[in-house]
């Protein structure tokens, strides 16, 4: 069905070669990638030949006009919308272009603070609210052994990992085991090692195996921070991460009350009234300690360099209170998908400090 990419698509692909690949979560847009996303989204579809032919044309058109990948096209329900309504949504490609253009020549340096998880932590040790170290070489063996001896249960993440990949949980009972784990990890790269987050029971009732996190975008201009369009992600039973790319699901949250105001949706577009493993209902649930989360984010964002204008903070509610998990720059999908509403105008206005 997609053996060829049209000339207009190829022209569009050549035009956006200036996009910078900062990490694995940022897509370099080319014909091969477009085809892979199309096959992942529609390859197993039971649509008729003519329906697939129509979808093929529509997804190509949406890619040319708005930069939407086939998975975004499906997730936002763009096949049901006209060109004007589609234009209200912001694709990942256009969002990347906005940020690369906005940050200019310093873009790689600015986003590098978010790309390196330990550099990000070094600015926000207070807001992380737990012990963290990094291991980058064999010389870090002793600090790692000492950390494991102190905490016993740890969470390891690749420093430049993304989308829930490169994350491992360990329960360590002795130094010999810790040394073996160190050897295993250091052979695959550089890691951030964290004290395990003990999740608030009200949150863990949805899924106990993963730390279920809040994604809260934040924009900072001239010392003023605005936090908008919070979402929450939930993992599936047995998974240690809540990322949609790893089978998780997400909901929209009322910013004022902390109440979940939507059903959950996963990356395939499936809708869930309740969690499929625990049967806990999403809509109407009020997240505990919500009244303090915005001030924590504002304090964190002001602690970052002034040129960090847009940060999507991930936070978890632990037995110690709210703690920052990490910062992101690459996402504007969860907000639009969970609300089923285009937020391009809002993103651009907030980025430019006009909202």
C-alpha positions, 0 to 999 in steps of 0.5 A, spaced: 500 500 500 505 504 501 511 502 496 512 509 494 512 516 497 509 521 493 513 526 490 510 532 494 511 528 500 519 527 498 519 534 497 516 536 504 521 531 507 527 534 504 525 541 506 525 539 514 532 536 514 534 541 518 530 538 524 535 535 529 535 528 532 536 529 539 534 523 542 531 516 540 524 519 541 525 525 536 523 522 529 527 524 523 522 524 518 523 520 512 519 516 507 522 509 511 519 512 517 513 514 515 511 507 512 513 504 518 508 508 522 503 507 517 504 500 517 504 500 525 498 504 525 494 501 519 498 494 517 493 490 521 487 493 520 481 489 517 478 495 513 476 494 506 481 495 500 477 501 498 477 504 505 485 503 506 486 506 500 482 512 502 486 512 509 492 512 505 491 518 501 488 522 507 494 520 511 499 523 506 495 529 505 495 530 513 503 529 513 504 534 507 499 539 510 500 539 517 506 534 518 502 529 522 505 522 522 500 516 521 499 514 528 498 522 530 492 522 524 489 516 528 490 518 535 487 525 534 481 522 529 483 527 524 480 522 518 473 525 521 475 532 521 476 537 515 482 541 513 480 547 518 479 543 524 485 539 523 489 545 523 488 546 530 492 540 532 499 541 533 503 535 530 510 533 533 514 535 527 511 542 527 512 542 534 519 540 533 520 545 528 517 551 532 522 549 538 528 548 533 526 555 530 525 558 537 531 556 541 536 558 535 543 556 534 543 554 542 538 549 541 542 543 542 545 546 548 538 548 551 535 541 550 541 538 552 539 539 559 533 535 559 536 530 554 541 528 560 537 526 566 543 527 571 544 534 568 537 535 569 537 532 576 543 537 578 539 543 578 533 540 581 536 536 587 531 538 592 525 537 588 527 530 586 526 529 593 530 522 593 537 520 593 540 519 586 547 518 583 550 517 576 555 511 574 559 513 567 565 509 568 568 503 572 571 508 577 563 509 579 563 502 582 564 504 590 559 509 590 554 505 586 555 499 592 555 504 597 548 507 594 545 499 594 547 498 601 544 504 603 537 503 599 537 496 597 531 497 592 533 502 586 531 504 579 536 504 574 535 509 567 539 510 561 541 517 562 539 519 555 534 514 554 527 515 552 520 513 552 520 508 557 526 504 554 532 502 558 529 502 565 530 497 570 528 495 577 532 491 582 532 489 589 539 488 592 541 484 598 548 483 598 555 487 595 556 481 590 549 482 587 550 489 587 557 488 583 554 484 578 549 489 577 554 494 576 558 490 571 552 489 567 549 496 567 556 499 565 557 495 559 551 498 556 552 505 557 551 511 562 546 510 568 542 515 573 541 510 579 535 512 583 532 511 590 526 507 589 519 511 589 514 508 594 508 510 591 502 513 594 497 508 595 491 512 592 495 512 586 498 505 586 491 502 586 490 503 579 497 499 577 502 497 583 507 495 578 509 502 575 510 509 578 504 512 575 506 519 573 503 526 572 505 530 565 505 537 567 507 542 561 510 548 564 512 555 560 517 560 563 518 567 560 521 573 564 521 569 570 513 568 570 511 560 570 505 558 567 503 550 568 498 548 563 494 542 561 496 536 566 495 529 564 496 522 568 499 516 565 498 509 568 502 503 566 499 496 565 500 490 570 507 487 570 510 493 567 515 498 571 513 504 566 507 508 565 509 510 558 504 510 552 509 507 548 510 501 553 503 499 553 500 504 558 495 509 558 493 516 559 488 521 562 486 529 562 486 532 569 482 538 571 488 543 573 484 547 578 481 541 582 486 535 580 480 531 578 481 526 572 476 529 567 477 524 561 477 516 560 483 513 558 486 512 552 492 508 549 497 509 544 493 505 539 487 509 540 483 504 545 479 508 550 478 505 557 473 507 562 477 504 568 483 501 568 483 494 564 487 490 570 485 493 576 478 496 574 479 502 578 474 508 574 478 514 571 473 519 570 472 523 577 478 520 581 481 526 585 489 526 585 491 527 592 495 533 595 494 536 588 494 543 591 501 543 592 503 541 585 503 547 581 508 551 586 513 545 586 513 545 578 514 553 578 519 552 583 523 547 579 522 551 573 525 557 576 531 553 578 533 551 571 537 556 567 533 562 564 533 559 557 529 553 559 522 556 556 518 549 555 519 543 560 514 538 560 515 535 568 514 528 570 512 528 577 510 522 582 506 522 588 510 518 593 510 517 601 514 523 602 510 528 597 511 530 590 517 528 587 520 530 580 521 524 576 524 527 569 523 533 564 521 532 557 521 537 551 518 532 546 511 531 547 505 535 546 501 528 544 498 526 551 494 533 552 491 533 545 489 526 545 486 525 551 482 532 550 481 530 543 482 537 542 487 541 538 492 545 542 497 548 536 495 556 538 495 555 545 502 552 544 505 557 540 502 563 544 505 560 551 512 559 547 512 566 545 509 568 552 503 571 549 498 567 554 
